[in-house]
Amino acid sequence: MDIFECIRTRRSIRKYKDKQVPWDNIVEILQAGKYAPFAGNIFNVKFIVVKNEAKRKAIAEACVQQYWMADAPIQIVVVGEPEKAERYYGTRGVRLYTIQGAAAAIENMLLTAHSLGLGSCWVGAFDEEEIRRICNLPEHVNVQAIITIGYADETPAMPPKYRIEHIMFFEKWWGRIEAPKSGLGLWAPVIKKGVTETHKIVKKHSKKLVEKVKEKLKKK
């Protein structure tokens, strides 16, 4: 699965099979989080892996009673350490860079989970003080999110998405340019990729068909 296909097909999964996730997969997901970009390369995020059933249920309760979360065999509590960023970047490090770094790590982990055939969901609604109590967190850290990980027991359809020309401007707010003369517009790279992939498939199957015809001729 190439990176764009992984991004395009990832979904938020809220139904999970009763099946354990291999520990190697969890480590790979955490490694992906570690390689996210952080301001000044100050890695000020920690990951708490929760497998205990009672604790998973308690976290689900603390996440505004999202009880489906307890069915996921793995929960990852993403914790920020804003003081580390504050030393170098002041208030901006606390209010922006810590959140940006945690978000980048979370998305890396979601995509890696999907690439491994696992489902995941980014949960941002929770009682932070209750999560702090459940996970025994010190006062100087804060909860950024909880990620659920497991084998998906649903296949959600792709939700509606804006067309690319509706979400981008050129040079300034509401800045527009004349559409490219090719007629393909902003979809040109996507169309080109589709054509290339189609050529590969046709070439592959044509080769197989030629080989079958040769085999039949030999038998005659």
N, C-alpha and C positions, 0 to 999 in steps of 0.2 A: 504494500500500500504506500503510494507516494504521499508527500506531506500535504498537498492540497486536497487529495482524496480523503485523507484522515481528518483534516479540518472540516471539510464539507459534510462528511457523513457522521461526525460525532453527534451524539444526542444526550440529553439529560435523562438518566435512567432512574426510575422510582419503584421498579419491581425487580426483585432479585431471586435467583434460584437458590435453593438450599445446598450450596456447594462451596467448599472452601477454596480460597485463592492461594496458589503456591507462593511460598515466602520469597522465592527468587523474583517473582513478578512484582511483589511489593517493593523490594529493594530497587528494582529497575525503575519503578515509578518515582520513588524518592530521589534516585540519582538524577532523573529528568528535572525534578524540582530544583535540585542543587545547581544545575547548569543554567538556570534562568539569569537574565541580566539584572544586576543590582547596582544602584548608584554608587560610584566609587569602589565597586567590587566589595562593598561592605555587606556580607551575607548576614542579615539580621532577622532571619526567620528560622523557626524550629518546627519540626513535625512530630506530633504525638500519634503513634499508631495504636488504635483501640480495637482489640479483638474480643475482650470479655463481654459476654452477652448482657449481663446486668448493667454494665457501664454503658454499652451501646443503647440500651433502652432508656437509661437515665439521660443520655445526651439527646436522644430523639424527643424525649419529654421537654427538655430545655430548649429545643428548637421549635418552639410554639406548637408542641404536640404533633410533630410530623412523624407519626409512628412507623411509617413505611421505612424510615431510616434504619430501624433496628433489624430489618431483614437483610441488610447488606452485611456480609461477614467481616468487612473491614471499614472502619471509619478513621480518617486522618484529620486531626485537629491542627490547623495551621496557625501558628502563634508568632506574632511580631515582637521584635525587641526595639522599639522606637528610640530608646536612649542611645543606642549605638550610632544611629544616623544623626541624632541631634548633636553629638559631639563635633561632627564635621559640617553639618548643613543647617543647624539650628531648627527653627520651627518648621521650615520646609521639609526637613528630613523626617520629622514626626508625622506631619499632616499629609505629605505627598509621597516621598520616596519609599517609605516603609510600606505603604499601601500598594504602590506600583510594583515593588519587588515581590511582595507576597502574591499579587494577582498574576504576575508573569510566571511564578513558580507553580501556581495552581493550574494555569492553563497548560503548561508543560506536562503536568501530571495527568490531567484529563486526556490529553491527546495520546500520551504514552499508554495509558490504560486502554483506550480504544484500539490502538495499534496492536495490543496484546490480546485482543478479543474479549476485553472486559468492559463492563458498563460502569459509569460513574455519574456523580451529580455534585455540583457546587452549591452548597447551602450557606446562605448569608443571613438568615433570620434565626436569631437565638438570643437567649438571656445570657449575656456575657458573664455576669457574676456567678450564675449557676454552673456554666461551663468551667469557669475558673475554680470553683469548689470541687467539681467532679474530677478535674485533672490536676488538682493541687498546684495551680499556677501561682507564681510570685506576683507581687503587685506591680513590678516594673515592666511586665509584658502585657500584651493584649491579644484577644482572639480575632483573627482575620476571617476565618471561614472553617467550615467542616466539609470534608469530601467523603462521599460514600463510594465504596469500591466493591464490585462483585460481578458475578455472571448475570447478564441481563435476562430477564424473563418477560420482556416486552420489546417491541420494535416500533418506536414512535415515528410517525411521519415527519418529514421536514416541515417545520413551521414556516409561515409566510416570511419572505425576505424582501427588502427593498431592492429595486434595480440599482446597479452601481452608479448610474448617472444621477440618481436621486439623493445620493449621500456624499457626493464629492463636488468640490469647487476648484477653480483655478485661480491662483494668485491672491484671491481675496474672498471674503464672505459673499456668497452668491455670484462669484466670478464664473462666467461661462465662456466657452470658445465655440467656434464653428465646428460641426461634426466632421471627422476625417472624410476625405473624398472617396475612400475605399468602399464606403457604404456599409462596412461591417461595424463601424463605430467602436465603442469601448469594449465590445464583445470579441474583437478580432483575436486576441490571444487565446480565449476560450475556444473559439471556433477552430483556430489553427491546431490546437491540441487535440480536439475531437477528430479532425481530419487525419492527423498523424496517427492516432491510435487506430482509427478505422483502416488505414492503409496497412498497418502492421497485422491486424486481424485477418484482412483479406489475403495478404501475402502468405500468412501461416496456413490458412485453410486451403488456399490454391495449391500450395506445395503438397499437402496431404492428398488432395484430389488427384493431382498428377501421379503421385506414387500409387494410388489405388488403381488408376487406369492402366499404368504400366504392369501391375501385378496381374490384372485381368487379361491383358494382351499376351503375357508370358504363358498363362494357362492355356490359351487357345493354340 
